[in-house]
Amino acid sequence: MDRFRQLLGNHETFSVPKVIHSLTSKQVLTSELVYGVPLDQLASADENIRNWTAGSLLRLTLEELFHYQFMQTDPNWSNFFYNESLKKACTTCNKQYTPYRFWGKSELLKVVYK
């Protein structure tokens, strides 16, 4: 999570909460509190918010694959939060891809895109 926070830095759309290492163990990850609505609760939100969120997630996915080679891998949509006042989304878990594994995924995307 620290690495992902560092990579995203001052990202215009996404932020990653700071880990509180003194309260974190192998079983418990503790981070600063994030305010917002879990993404899985945006189904009834305004269409503009849903479109912005979906587009932002797609852009982030492509940035993760092609720029960072480090990807958010949390399957729980309740770990993403939309903060309307900041117009930002927050995320948590992530995984680094080795160049070999990444190459296969990028080649697959190129084939699918064509």
C-alpha positions as CSV (number, residue, x, y, z in Angstrom):
1,M,0.0,0.0,0.0
2,D,2.9,2.3,0.7
3,R,4.3,1.8,-2.8
4,F,1.0,2.4,-4.4
5,R,0.6,5.6,-2.4
6,Q,4.0,6.7,-3.5
7,L,3.3,5.9,-7.2
8,L,0.0,7.7,-7.3
9,G,1.4,10.7,-5.3
10,N,-0.6,13.7,-6.2
11,H,-2.8,11.9,-8.7
12,E,-5.7,14.1,-9.8
13,T,-8.3,11.5,-9.3
14,F,-7.1,8.8,-6.8
15,S,-5.6,8.8,-3.4
16,V,-4.3,6.0,-1.3
17,P,-4.6,6.3,2.5
18,K,-1.4,6.4,4.6
19,V,-0.6,3.2,6.5
20,I,-0.1,3.5,10.2
21,H,2.7,1.1,10.7
22,S,2.8,1.3,14.5
23,L,-0.8,-0.2,14.5
24,T,-0.2,-2.7,11.7
25,S,0.7,-6.4,12.0
26,K,0.8,-9.4,9.7
27,Q,-3.0,-9.9,10.3
28,V,-4.2,-6.3,10.5
29,L,-3.6,-3.4,8.1
30,T,-4.3,0.0,9.7
31,S,-4.6,3.1,7.6
32,E,-5.8,6.6,8.1
33,L,-9.6,7.0,7.9
34,V,-11.0,7.6,4.5
35,Y,-14.3,9.4,4.1
36,G,-16.7,8.7,1.2
37,V,-19.2,6.3,-0.2
38,P,-18.1,2.7,-1.0
39,L,-18.2,2.2,-4.8
40,D,-20.5,-0.7,-4.5
41,Q,-23.2,1.8,-3.2
42,L,-23.0,4.1,-6.2
43,A,-25.5,2.1,-8.3
44,S,-28.2,4.6,-7.4
45,A,-26.0,7.7,-7.7
46,D,-26.4,10.3,-10.4
47,E,-25.4,9.1,-13.9
48,N,-22.6,11.7,-14.1
49,I,-21.0,10.4,-10.9
50,R,-21.3,6.8,-12.1
51,N,-19.8,7.7,-15.5
52,W,-17.0,9.7,-13.9
53,T,-16.2,6.8,-11.6
54,A,-16.2,4.1,-14.3
55,G,-14.1,6.2,-16.6
56,S,-11.6,7.0,-13.8
57,L,-11.3,3.4,-12.9
58,L,-10.6,2.4,-16.5
59,R,-8.0,5.1,-16.8
60,L,-6.4,4.0,-13.5
61,T,-6.3,0.4,-14.7
62,L,-4.5,1.4,-17.9
63,E,-2.1,3.5,-16.0
64,E,-1.4,0.6,-13.6
65,L,-0.8,-1.8,-16.4
66,F,1.2,0.3,-18.8
67,H,2.9,3.0,-16.7
68,Y,3.3,1.7,-13.2
69,Q,3.3,-2.1,-13.7
70,F,1.8,-2.1,-10.3
71,M,-1.9,-2.9,-9.9
72,Q,-4.7,-2.5,-7.4
73,T,-5.9,-6.1,-6.8
74,D,-8.5,-5.8,-4.2
75,P,-11.7,-7.5,-5.3
76,N,-13.9,-5.9,-2.7
77,W,-15.6,-2.8,-4.1
78,S,-16.3,-1.6,-0.5
79,N,-12.5,-0.9,-0.2
80,F,-12.9,1.9,-2.8
81,F,-14.5,5.1,-1.7
82,Y,-15.9,8.0,-3.7
83,N,-15.5,11.4,-2.0
84,E,-17.7,13.9,-3.7
85,S,-16.3,17.0,-2.1
86,L,-12.7,16.0,-3.1
87,K,-13.9,14.4,-6.4
88,K,-11.5,11.6,-5.6
89,A,-11.6,7.8,-5.2
90,C,-9.5,6.0,-2.7
91,T,-8.1,2.5,-3.0
92,T,-6.1,0.0,-0.9
93,C,-4.6,-3.4,-1.9
94,N,-2.1,-3.7,-4.8
95,K,0.4,-6.0,-6.4
96,Q,3.5,-5.5,-8.4
97,Y,3.8,-7.3,-11.7
98,T,7.1,-8.7,-13.0
99,P,8.0,-7.6,-16.5
100,Y,7.3,-11.1,-17.9
101,R,3.8,-11.3,-16.4
102,F,3.1,-7.7,-17.5
103,W,4.3,-8.4,-21.0
104,G,1.7,-11.2,-21.4
105,K,-1.1,-9.0,-20.2
106,S,-0.1,-6.0,-22.4
107,E,0.1,-8.2,-25.5
108,L,-3.3,-9.7,-24.7
109,L,-4.8,-6.2,-24.4
110,K,-3.3,-5.2,-27.8
111,V,-4.8,-8.3,-29.4
112,V,-8.2,-7.6,-27.8
113,Y,-8.1,-3.9,-28.8
114,K,-7.5,-4.8,-32.5
